[in-house]
Structure formats: C-alpha cells, structure tokens
Amino acid sequence: MARSRSTARPGRKSHNRLLLLIAIYKFLYALLFFAIGVGAQHLLHKDLADEIDRIARYLRFNPESRLVNFVLAKAVLVNEPLLRRIGLVAYSYAAITLLEGVGLYLEKVWGEVLTLIITASFLPWEILAIFHRLTWFRSALLLINLLVFLYLLRLVAERARRRAARRKRRSRAG
C-alpha cells in the first residue's frame, strides 16, 4: 500500500485511518460521558426544579411550555442516590470508552477486541430502541456502531487467519 510523504516517516508505520477515525469517535464518546458525570455531580445538593428553571430561562424557553413542564415532572423522580449512580455509571463508561480509544489509537489487538465486544453487546439494545421509537439519531448511532463492529470483526478475523497461516508455515518448516 502506498503511503503519502506526510504520513510516512522512515522507520515508522502509518496509522490505519479507519482505526484512527474510530478512536477519535471513542474519545468524543468518552468526553460526552465524562460531561454527563460532571453534570450529575454538579446537580448533587441542589434543587433540580430551580436548576431546570434557570436553564430554561437562560435558553429562553417559555417556563410554562410543555417541554419544561415535562422535564420538571421527571425531575421529581431524581434524587441524590440516583444522581450518584448516574455519575458513577457515566464516569465508568467514559473510562472504558477512553480505554477502547487508546487501544484503537495504538492499534493494539486488545483494543480492537475490547471495542468489538462492547460494541456487539450494545447492538441489541440499539435495535430494540429503534423498534421502540424510530428517530434519525438512533438510526445513525446504530449504523455507525454496526459499521464499526463489522470493520473490527473483519480486521480481527484477518489477523487471526494470518497468525494461523504463520503457525502452519512454521510447523511445516520445523
């Protein structure tokens, strides 16, 4: 495969661009979940109704709108232990997603396998969510994760075939 001068350095192999793109996607996902964790922590020891009202006014929403009233009605269900759990889950998922991104960026097999397993575990839930309510966002997320899954599955299977072929050649030679 030909490499351009800007990406190829003597003695250094260039990055697999698709793995790099998936790694960036994972880094952004980790950042999103980190922000969710920070947001949940920020809301601890605060009156959620006041915070929602303040945000609605800042965003120039009508405080009497159906959306604001809907969010206020749901906020009654949120308490401090739930906010702590949301924060813990968000930080945990951010850490795992960051680990996936690092593994993919470094082009490590463990990163590819970890991403493959985690992506595969969420696909049924994403499909179920689409059956529950079809939106362009859910569809796009499913499509992206399906493409990531199929690409990584092909990549891991290809590497496994190459390793098996090398072992077979060594056993014939030895």
N, C-alpha and C positions, 0 to 999 in steps of 0.2 A: 504494500500500500504506500503510495507516495505521500510524503509529508511536506507541508509548506515550510519555508525557511523560518517563518515567525514562530512556529510551534515546535520545530525540531531543533534540538540542541545536541551537539556532539556528546555521545555517551549517555544521553537521556532519552527515554521513550516518551512520545507524546501521549496525552490523556485520551482515553476513549471519550469522545464528545458526548455520546448519549449517557454514559455513566456520570459524566460531569454535570450534564443537564438534570439528571435525576437527583444527584447530590445537592444541587442548588435548590431544587424543589423541596427536598427533605429539610434543608437548612431553613427555608422560608416557613415550612410547616412547623418546625421546632420553635421558630421565633413567634409564630402565631399562638402556639400553646403556652409558651412562656408568658406571653402578654395576657392570656386568659388567666394563668396562675397569679400573676401580679394583680390583675383586676379583682380576682376573688379575694386575695389578701387585703387589697385596698378597701374592700367593702366590709371587712370584719369590723365589728364595734361601731357600725354606722347605721342610721335609719335608712333602709333601702328606699322607702317611699320618698323621702326627702332627696336622695341622690337621683332617683329617676325623674323627679320633678325638675331638679336643677339641670339635668342633662337635656330633658325635653325643652326647657326654656332656652338653653344655650343653643340647641339645634333648631330653635324657632318652631317647634311643634306646638300645635294647639293643645294646652294641658287637658282639655275636655275631649280630645279626639278618641276614637275607638282604639287606636293603637296604644296610646298612652294608658288608657283605662285597662286594656288587656294586659299590658306589661305590669301595671300596678297590682292587678288581681293575681297574677302569677308570682309577684314578688312576696306576697304574703306567705307563700309556701316555702320560701327560702329562709333558713335560719343559720346561725353561726356554725353548728356542726356540718351542715350541708356545704356551706362556703369553704370550710376547711377541707372537706373531701374533694370538692371541685378543684381547689388549689393543688392538693396532693396529686390527684389524677392528672391534672394539666401539666404540672412540673414533671411527673414521671413519664408521661407520654412525650413531652418535649425532650427529655434526656434520651429516651430510646430512639426518637426520630433523629436527634443530633448524632447519636452513635451510628445509626444507619448512614447518615450523610457523610460522616467521617470515613466509614468503611468503604463507601462507594467512591468518595473522592480519592482515597488512597488505592483504589482498585483492588481491595482485599476480597478474597473469596468469602470470608466470614461476613463481610458487609453485604455482599450480594445475596448470600443465603439468608441472612437475618432479614433483609428487606423483602426477599421473596416470601418468607414465612409470614411476616407481619402483614404484607400486602394481601396475601392469599387469605389470611384469617379475617380481614375486613371486607373482602368482596361480597360474601353472602349478605352481610348487614347492609351494604350499599345497594345491592339488588333489592332487598326487602324494602328499604327506604323508598326506592323508586316505585315499587308496587304500591306502597302506601300513599305516596304523593309524588307525582312526576313533576320535576322542575328542571330547568336548564342547568342550574348549578349542580344538582345531584347527578344528572346525566353526564355532565362534563367531568365531574370528580370520578365517577365510575369509569368513564372512558380512559382518563389519564391513568388511573390505577390499574386498569386492565392492560393497557399498553405497557406500563412499567413491568407488571407481572409477566406478561408474555415475553418481553425482551430479556428480562433476567432469567427466566426459565430456559430460554434458548441459549443464553450465554453460559449458564451453569452446566447445562447438558452438553454443550460443545466442549467445555473444558474437561468434563468427566470422560467424554469419548477420547479426547487427546491423551489424557493420563492413562486410560486403559490401553490405547494403541502403543504408548511408550513402554508400558509394562510388558505388553505382549512381545514387542521387538526385543526388549532386554532379556526376556525369558528364552526367546529363540537363540539369541546371541550367546547367552550364558550357559 
